[in-house]
Structures are given as structure tokens and as C-alpha cells.
Amino acid sequence: MGWVNVFRRGRAAVPSHSWSIFGPKTKLRSMHPLEMLHVIKFPHLNLVQTHVRPSKLQTELIRWGAVLGITSATYQFLTNLHTVPITGRTQVVVLSREEECELGNKTALEELAGAKTIDDGPQLQMCIDVATRLVSVSEHLFPREYDWRVWLVDNPSSANACCAPGGKIIVQTGILDLIDFAVQKGICHSKHDALAVVMAHEIGHALARHTAESMSMLPLMYLQFILGMESPLLKYIFQFAFNLPFSRSQEAEADHIGIMLLASACYDPSEAPRLWKAFTAFYADPEAGENELDMDFDWVSTHPSNRKRERALDGLVEAALEVQRRSSWCAFLQKKVLEFVGANTEAELLHHIRAAMTQAQAEEAHANAALRPRRRNTIGAIHALESQEMLKIIHDEAMADGEEQQVAVANT
């Protein structure tokens, strides 16, 4: 009966709901009724598990604790619902706008720490010009706390860009090299339009508050610890069933918002699917003839595949063009650009070509080098004219709306 005495003393001291003991099967039968014991036979031992029923007080505490937790979670959910502009999706964001901007400022500082930034030059100016147009048509959708800044980082190995909460846009030179490749190969038609696709996508992330939304989902990640789900298998299931699909849906939503923003800013929305076609070609293996990033099986990735993004954006082009047709300044811009090209650019371009051809007689390489910058300057002049005219129209419309509101207030 030595085993029984040990068990009787141990049972009163164990606070958990269940406990297990290894011991002889015959010594345990007198402790509990058979229906409360679960015996698993092993070659050299028996595993006996008995369940200790919680007291009435413990049961009530557990019950009311669960009710309080569910009520608190429901309150947090209902009071932090927000609607994403353009797509209309309902999301849960717990962070305030001030906390979100502070987080974005810290993120930008971390990204720029030790980075080699480019402080002037045509590449930086192009990034600033494109960002200015995109922000001009969407600034009313952002809170006042946003302080828009643009940095260009000299990093040819990274074809990427980001827009941190708070309006901090960071562009890597690698994405500009990819755009140059796309234009040279004839996949994309305009560097400014292609860059607008990239920057509008990143601004779309900020507009949809994706970073703050992801931070708001962190309590779900702790659910596995609360439930004791520390198994590597369950972690993988949680990752592939929730985290990765959630990230891919955010990327698709940023693509959707981005193509509508660039269309509103009078950029060509059909450039968006062409850019993702250029991504496929840029990363393609010349020997294998295929792209390792071009697989439709993207379930192990945080981003949709290039082909899926190309198809999805191609399906949004018509809707984006309709948005562009409703923008009062886009038709006016096209007319102005045609007048500018017909009156000035054509004559100037022919003059530069003749000068370059004359120089080519001395040295062909220098002639080609002289011709290319002139072409870039011409394209840049057209884009500068578009931006100037569009900003002027937006300003005039805002002033007209303000005057109408003042008249309405005076009449009342």
C-alpha cells in the first residue's frame, strides 16, 4: 500500500487539472473508480492518467474569465473597424494614426541607417516628380500627420521600394535599373509611368494601413502559446493557413489601389501589367528559359506570383481607365502635351539628332552617348509640363470648391 499513500498525499498537492504517474497497475485500482482511470500499456511500465475535477469556485472563475475575455475582444474588434479607401474592405486596426506615423518614422530611420543615399541628380528628381503627382491626387485620403519625404538609395542589387507609414518613401536604384531594362526591351513604354506603378503600389500600402493592420493581428500569433500549441507542425499550419495568405491579400490590395491612384494622376494604367511582365523577363534564366519567381504556386511566398499579379492588374485596366476619364485634368493634360510636342519638342529633338549625327562621324560611341541624354531630357520636360499643369488644375478646383462653400455659408 506504499504506492497508494504516495498517490493520496500527491493528489491533494497537485493544482493542475490532470496529472500522470508511472507505477504498477495493481497498486492503483483502489484509488479511483475504473471509469476515472486511463491505463496505457507499455512493455515495462503502465501510464496511468487521472483527472482532478476543479472546484466550484475554479469553474466559476474560468467561466467568467472566458466571458470577460470574449467581451473585451468583441469590444476591441467593433471599436477598431475601418474601411480601406478605393477597395472598400473592412479591416481591424488597433493603432492610432499618431502611433502609426511614429512607427513609420522609426522604420524609415532603420532603413536609411548606413544606406548610401543619392541627394541630387535626374534619378532623384524623377522619383520626386512622380511621388508629387501621386500624392497630389490622394493627399485628401491621408491624415494630416503624414509628412511626405522621398529618398533614393544607391543599391543596384535591390529592385525594391517602400512607403512607411507617415509618408516616408524609399526607392532603391535597383528598381530604376529594372525599369530601364523594361523600356529598352520595349516591354514598358515610359519610365515615368513604370515608376508610377511601383510608387503607387507602395503608397497603396500606406493608404490601406497594412503595417498597422498587421501589427493589430499580433495577438492572434500569441494564440498558440495561450493554447499551448508549441508544436512545430502547428506553427507551420498557422503560417501557411493564415500569415502567408494574409500577406498576399495585402499585396493584391496594394496593386488594386495603386493602379487607381496612378490612373487618377494621369499615368497610363496599362503600364502596370506590362511592368510585371518586365519583372518576369528581368529575373528569367536565359539558359532554362523560365523564371524561378514566375511560378503560379505562390502558397509558400508572402507575395503573389508575377503572372498572377500581371493577370489581376490586366483585369483592372478598364476600370482604371474609366477613373482616368472621370478625372477632369487628364484630358486637358493630353491636349497640352500634344501641343508641346508639336510646337517645341519635335524641332528640338531633330536638332539634337542632327548634332549627334555630326558628332558620330568623329566617334560613334560619343554620338550615341550624346543622343540618349537629350532624349531623356525631352521626356523629362514633357513630364514636368504634365505635373505643372495637373497641379495647377487641382489647385484651381480646390479654390473653386472653397469659394462655393463660402457662398453657400453666406447664403445660409
Protein Blocks (a to p, Z undefined) as FASTA:
>chain_A
ZZmmmmmmmmmmpmbfbdcddddfklmmmmpcfklpccdddfkbccddddddddfklmmm
mmmmmmmmmmmmmmmmmmmcccdehjlpacddfbdfklmmmmmmmmmmmmmgopacdfbd
jklmmmmmmmmmmmmmmmmmpcfklccdddddddfkbccddddehiiacddfklmmmmmm
mmmnomambfklmmmmmmmmmmmmmmnommmmmmmmmmmmmmmmmnopabfklmmmmmmm
mmmmmmmmmmmmmmmmmmmmmmmnopafklmmmmmmmmmmmmpcfklopafklcfblmlb
cbdcfklmmmmmmmmmmmmmmmmmmpmklmmmmmmmmmmmmmmmmmmmmmmmmmmmmmmm
momklmmmmmmmmmmmmmmmmmmmmmmmmmmmmmmmmmmmmmmmmmmmmmZZ
